[in-house]
């Protein structure tokens, strides 16, 4: 570990990327404390002290506690995630979008641009709903200093601009920093809540609401869960690929064995984020609707922790796990590429049979990954309701923290390996010139 840190300090480009990433995340955290104009901050804080288990508590988690402050970043990155869900679903339904996605870099740029436009539209809609909710007393009486259309338009403009700025920050981190910018912003919003969660745990310990033995059991269980997540996230199913002998000029290249790795959780944390984002919509409608029947149905069956909510949540996770895996890996394309390279899977005929074999293996490990993700996401709710264990972070937050952390470390290691390879190749060329 110490040697790795020393290598990071020696690589100038990597060091600059890491510093830039931390600087952008610091800007994001500073913006989370800039309060939206026309808001009584004390009323909002008093409301969120009792809203940890509601839809607003879920929004607050993904916004990095910005909603609790009613800051300019209150909407967080959720509109962008929702827009990404819509565009990715449309690529399956609309053939033109699917062809555009397969065009390569140019097609992805167009889809990303449309995603930005959709993000602005969703942010305007959600911010206007939030402004009406503030005026109607959903967040407490007298939360708005001067209600009216002036406040509504100002709130919509401020929060939409904040979401666009967060989206820009994420893109800058992805291009000029290290790791995926959007994921790191969500990661940072979750990490900053750890000190307060630890403080609440010690408060429960001091007031004898939880025993020291229970605290040790909880800490050990949390470590085991994190270790289990790390093991599964790194798990792979390697499909052996045999390369035939090739003739290159006058040389005969000996064939060898390689592997096509399929991760157990190929889709990563995306299905959990997508499922949480979709379930926010009916919860939002339930908070703002004035229809008693609809509000009663949502409050009864779609409240976080209820059996119906958790069942729908698990179903959405499994659906998005298969959907996103199908978007990322096409067995037909993989089989075609293997055939073109003159390779084959031992015991499997090239072409259609290879595609069917890869699809069968991928379907099985995707089911295992989806079930694992469902267990991790539902487990904190079960612990809180059945055993009253103070698990302050949901399974989605845990998956995000571990998954983003592992991906970021992998990118740092890739930069280090690339730099070492470049240095080795440069040294080899210099030695060759000296020998001549």
Secondary structure, 3 states (H helix, E strand, C coil): CHHHHHHHHHCHHHHHHHHHHHHHHHHHHHHCCCECCCECHHHHHHHHCCCCCCHHHHHHHHCCCHHHHCECCCCCCHHHHHHHHHHHHHHHHCHHHHHHHCCCHHHHHHHHHHHHHHHHHHHHHHHHHHHHHHHHCCCCCCCECCCCHHHHHHHHHHHHHHHHHHHHHHHHHHHHCCCCHHHHHHHHHHHCCHHHHHHHHHHHHHCCCCCHHHHHHHHHHHHHHHHHHHHHHHCEEEEEEEECCEEECCEEECCCEEEEEEECCCCCCHHHHHHHHHHHHHHHHHHHCCCHHHHHHHHHHCCCCCHHHHHHHHHHHHHHHHHHHHHHCCHHHHHHHHHHCCEECCCCCCCHHHHHHHHHHHHHHHHHHHHHHHHHHHHHHHHHHHCCCCCCCCHHHHHHHHHHHHHHHHHHHHHHHHHHHHHHHHHHHHHHHHHC
